Amino acid sequence: MAIKALFLNCTLKKSPQTSNTRALIDKAVGLFGELGVESEVIRVIDHKVAFGVSSDEGGGDEWPHILKKVKTCDILVIASPIWFGVRSSVCQMVLERLDGTYADGDPMTGQYPLYGKVGGVIVTGNEDGAHDICANTLFNLTHLGCTVPPNVDCYWVGDAGPGPSYIKAGGDRHLYTNRTVRYMVHNLVHFAKLLKENPIPTNLKELDEEARKVSD
């Protein structure tokens, strides 16, 4: 049973600039590999992604290419740095673009494209905000159809204010971060396998009809 993981790196740094968020992603990629899971990492800012809330904004928008990969993965991990205490503008844009998947639901079942996938989040930064980013991003993913297992948030936060970030600060040796990235990887893989073997019932249209009857 092949499981595929997709990471959307929402750093503000274009390639080939060093991304601290990517460094923590790479640790997760290595752990996924040990479990036989194939991973792909996309640095969103390297692509021409338009602002909007549809699946294709036209005019050379490259989001449809990324969205195709989102729709075919089993595990979706959103990774973001902290800026001014909140997730990056690129991360916010990604969630806004994923909002367009509501309109891409299966007309027969009513399910959204992210049903059957599991979601996780990775955060790095030098200021408070990790819990806020994790909470909001995981909540957004559940609304989009993802299943969110326990302990699938992993973050590293350095000293407040200017200073070395994850790589220079030796974040790769931080016990709590290393523990939570392992929790995240193992729980995501476990639940991805469960959903592969036991898909969520495709009865959303029936539930909608029942709700309408009650509301009439």
PyMOL commands that set and color helices and strands:
alter all, ss='L'
color gray80, all
select helices_A, chain A and resi 20-34+44-46+63-72+89-104+130-144+171-173+175-197+204-215
alter helices_A, ss='H'
color red, helices_A
select strands_A, chain A and resi 4-9+38-43+75-83+86-87+118-125+153-157
alter strands_A, ss='S'
color yellow, strands_A
deselect
rebuild
show_as cartoon
